[in-house]
Structures are given as structure tokens and as C-alpha cells.
Amino acid sequence: MKRHPKDEAPNLFAWGRDGIPGEFKAFIAGMSGDSQGSWKYHRAGVVNVANELRERLQKQRQPFIAKIKDAAKQPFPKLAHYERSMIYMLHTYCASHKEATPPELLWLTFEAFELNENDPAPELSQILGVPHDIRNMDQYFEASRLDGEADANPDDSTLSEAALARLVGVARSTIRRWRQMKSYIDRRKQSAMAITYWRDRDGSAKS
């Protein structure tokens, strides 16, 4: 069999433009309610298939989730070949039409990979230089944003520990500790730079 070029997306099927067989396009069209099976982009079809597959996975995993409450966490069953194939084809279908991936498909992929919100892999956090083990992560980022906002505004003075603690709902000692962390300092600088960039850009556009 002829090997697919490494600089192109892999094709799950051996035929079809961009690796999307006409049969799959017709299937997605049908799932969107298009009885004619037109080959235009059918977002509703992608959403419906993603929702059905997500519901199927949730039902399969429910018994394992119930056991977690009473015992050590058990690994979920491995994704079936059909499930992995369908998820890949849905992403490929969207990409071939140069359309953004619908949130429903992103949720399906997110849960299929057993990811959790606000819980990236420690290794990824380390690569990006962001903290992983902070309990109040939302407040941490809000505090760094507010500090950066104050830094970017020459008319504002730096927020005091007490003022910032009240705004984000943490103790003053927490603010003091955060402000000494390199990741917080970097995040604060990024926030200030972003605010300055957009302010200068908007100002240039108006002039």
C-alpha cells in the first residue's frame, strides 16, 4: 500500500478527498436532517453525532464512576475502535471544510481523553511555566490580571495587598506569597503587556 506523505494529515480511509469518503459526508448530512445528502458543511450533523457518541461513552463509564465512590479509582474501559475512528473523522471533516470545531465535539474529545477542567498535566504546566499546585487557581489568575492592569495604567498606583486580597477573596498572606512567585510575576507582566498592546492599537486606529 502506498504510504501517505508525512506532511499531510493521515487518512483513515483509502479513498475520498482530504481523506473524507463521500459516504461519510452523506452520513453527516443525514444526521443533520439533509435527506439529499449534500456535501456542504453540516455543523448540525457533527453536533448530533458528537452528542450521541458522548452520551454513549458516559453510559459506558457510569458503572466505573459509581465504583470510584466506594473504592480506588478504576481505569475506564479503552475506547473502542469505532469510537476512536468516529472522533478522528469528525475532526477531519471539520478541518477539511476549514470550519471551527464545535464545542460539542471538543467536549466529546475532552471526555474521551479523560481530561478534567482546570487540571492540565503537571508536565504541560511546567513546560509553559505556569503553576500546577495552586489551590485557588481562578483567584491566582484574577489577581495577576488586576496587578497587570494596574501596572499598565500610569494613572493607577499598585494595588495594596489588602485591596487585592479583598477583590479576589483570598488572604493577604496569599497575595504576598503569590507576588513573590516567578510564575505570578511573569503572568502579571504578560497581562500588562497585553493591555498596553490593545490600548495602543485602539489608539492608533482612532487617530
Legacy VTK file of the C-alpha trace (Angstrom):
# vtk DataFile Version 3.0
C-alpha trace
ASCII
DATASET POLYDATA
POINTS 207 float
0.000 0.000 0.000
1.263 3.486 -0.880
2.337 5.411 2.182
0.683 8.748 2.855
3.047 11.780 2.880
4.135 12.689 6.394
3.434 16.388 5.785
-0.255 15.679 5.161
-2.947 14.545 7.563
-3.280 10.754 7.788
-6.255 9.241 6.000
-8.300 6.731 7.940
-9.981 5.623 4.712
-8.165 4.734 1.498
-10.356 6.970 -0.642
-12.102 10.311 -0.571
-10.942 13.890 -0.980
-8.968 15.021 2.092
-9.500 11.525 3.436
-13.261 12.058 3.721
-15.231 9.424 1.777
-18.416 10.568 0.120
-20.263 8.036 2.243
-19.119 9.805 5.408
-20.184 13.187 4.040
-23.594 11.749 3.218
-23.815 10.249 6.720
-23.101 13.613 8.359
-25.594 15.293 6.047
-28.228 12.753 7.027
-27.507 13.305 10.718
-28.215 16.992 10.146
-31.583 16.264 8.554
-30.449 16.815 4.970
-32.166 13.992 3.121
-30.444 14.973 -0.139
-27.024 14.202 1.320
-25.379 17.370 0.006
-21.637 17.627 0.574
-21.580 21.134 2.023
-20.508 21.552 5.657
-23.183 20.314 8.050
-22.439 21.608 11.535
-25.678 20.173 12.928
-24.656 16.715 11.763
-21.300 16.960 13.543
-23.005 18.176 16.710
-25.611 15.412 16.649
-23.049 12.651 16.125
-20.778 14.102 18.818
-23.644 14.309 21.305
-24.740 10.739 20.599
-21.215 9.395 20.987
-20.635 11.419 24.150
-23.839 10.028 25.660
-22.737 6.520 24.703
-19.370 6.972 26.420
-20.982 8.404 29.535
-23.305 5.401 29.807
-20.395 3.002 29.364
-18.374 4.732 32.061
-21.156 5.285 34.588
-20.656 1.916 36.356
-16.958 2.712 36.781
-17.739 6.191 38.116
-20.116 4.679 40.680
-17.400 2.310 41.905
-14.983 5.178 42.452
-17.082 6.407 45.372
-16.569 3.167 47.263
-13.136 2.025 46.131
-9.929 3.108 44.497
-10.310 4.699 41.088
-10.604 2.136 38.334
-9.473 2.944 34.801
-12.208 3.450 32.254
-12.531 0.830 29.514
-10.384 1.550 26.476
-12.083 3.444 23.686
-13.417 1.092 21.037
-12.004 1.254 17.521
-15.326 2.673 16.315
-15.264 5.451 18.901
-11.684 6.441 18.127
-12.366 6.309 14.394
-15.505 8.431 14.627
-13.868 11.092 16.788
-10.971 11.366 14.353
-13.267 11.527 11.322
-15.388 14.266 12.884
-12.283 16.390 13.463
-11.032 15.649 9.946
-14.416 16.549 8.475
-14.387 19.961 10.178
-10.785 20.605 9.145
-11.465 19.680 5.518
-14.180 22.353 5.408
-11.937 24.848 7.260
-14.577 25.177 9.962
-14.020 25.628 13.684
-14.573 22.537 15.794
-17.988 22.790 17.526
-17.919 22.849 21.349
-19.886 19.597 21.405
-17.080 17.799 19.570
-14.469 19.385 21.819
-16.380 18.145 24.875
-16.526 14.656 23.387
-12.772 14.692 22.766
-12.094 16.172 26.203
-14.041 13.452 27.998
-12.803 10.681 25.716
-9.254 11.628 26.745
-10.376 11.570 30.412
-9.381 15.189 30.959
-10.735 17.424 33.715
-11.305 21.153 33.660
-8.631 23.248 35.375
-6.386 20.191 35.664
-3.701 20.143 32.958
-0.869 17.663 33.142
1.886 18.836 35.517
4.408 18.337 32.721
2.476 20.725 30.459
2.241 23.323 33.210
5.979 23.004 33.749
6.726 23.484 30.043
4.544 26.603 29.952
5.986 27.927 33.194
2.636 28.114 34.972
1.876 26.742 38.446
0.031 23.476 38.817
-0.465 23.002 42.544
-2.212 26.261 43.499
-5.496 25.645 45.250
-7.140 28.967 44.296
-6.174 28.970 40.629
-9.048 31.213 39.493
-8.179 33.822 42.116
-4.491 33.490 41.260
-5.059 34.424 37.623
-7.551 37.152 38.516
-5.062 38.694 40.937
-2.263 38.643 38.362
-4.616 40.224 35.816
-5.590 43.019 38.195
-1.967 43.636 39.114
-1.047 43.763 35.435
-3.935 46.115 34.737
-2.706 48.488 37.429
0.861 48.269 36.108
-0.306 49.141 32.592
-2.258 52.193 33.740
0.101 55.047 34.634
-2.703 56.818 36.491
-3.193 53.933 38.925
-0.913 53.002 41.765
-0.097 49.398 42.586
-2.885 47.670 44.473
-2.123 47.068 48.124
-2.098 43.528 49.454
-5.257 44.224 51.434
-7.105 45.743 48.473
-6.175 42.937 46.100
-6.995 40.297 48.709
-10.489 41.777 49.112
-11.049 41.936 45.362
-10.196 38.290 44.693
-11.288 36.800 48.023
-8.062 35.407 49.487
-5.895 36.205 52.489
-3.287 38.976 52.408
-0.599 36.411 53.122
-1.652 34.563 49.971
-1.263 37.709 47.864
2.131 38.330 49.435
3.252 34.790 48.620
1.913 34.919 45.061
3.657 38.204 44.302
6.978 36.581 45.111
6.458 33.674 42.700
8.209 33.857 39.329
5.174 32.439 37.528
2.977 35.164 39.048
5.458 37.906 38.159
5.630 36.635 34.570
1.851 36.389 34.332
1.497 39.905 35.719
3.915 41.241 33.095
2.043 39.433 30.314
-1.247 40.963 31.444
0.275 44.446 31.477
1.818 43.937 28.032
-1.479 42.699 26.574
-3.410 45.658 27.966
-0.793 48.118 26.690
-0.761 46.478 23.254
-4.512 46.639 22.738
-4.746 50.163 24.160
-2.028 51.417 21.806
-3.563 49.560 18.876
-7.010 51.013 19.504
-5.473 54.457 19.887
-3.644 54.161 16.571
-6.799 53.022 14.808
-8.737 56.061 16.033
-6.045 58.593 15.108
LINES 1 208
207 0 1 2 3 4 5 6 7 8 9 10 11 12 13 14 15 16 17 18 19 20 21 22 23 24 25 26 27 28 29 30 31 32 33 34 35 36 37 38 39 40 41 42 43 44 45 46 47 48 49 50 51 52 53 54 55 56 57 58 59 60 61 62 63 64 65 66 67 68 69 70 71 72 73 74 75 76 77 78 79 80 81 82 83 84 85 86 87 88 89 90 91 92 93 94 95 96 97 98 99 100 101 102 103 104 105 106 107 108 109 110 111 112 113 114 115 116 117 118 119 120 121 122 123 124 125 126 127 128 129 130 131 132 133 134 135 136 137 138 139 140 141 142 143 144 145 146 147 148 149 150 151 152 153 154 155 156 157 158 159 160 161 162 163 164 165 166 167 168 169 170 171 172 173 174 175 176 177 178 179 180 181 182 183 184 185 186 187 188 189 190 191 192 193 194 195 196 197 198 199 200 201 202 203 204 205 206
